[in-house]
Amino acid sequence: MSGVVQAAADIALALLALAMLLCLVRLLRGPALADRILALDTLYINALAGLVVAGIRLAEPSFFDAALVIGMLGFVGTVAFAKYLLRGDLIE
């Protein structure tokens, strides 16, 4: 892998780590429940992107499988939280 790709992956990982830190701050301090849910949703998307970039950086294909699982679980979690916000319960 070329040095340019490795440097770009390193910079992307650092910026994704910063974005995850900022999402964690919003998750802990968010004034409303909707803000916290949105921060959690953004946090899992950043984690997914971090796994993809790490998989590219390390040339390890198993990272992509983990990113797929995180994407599916994160989507289901976001839908469950949104349903909880709208109705107050998860089971009808």
Secondary structure as UniProt FT lines:
FT   HELIX           3..29
FT   HELIX           33..58
FT   HELIX           62..87
//
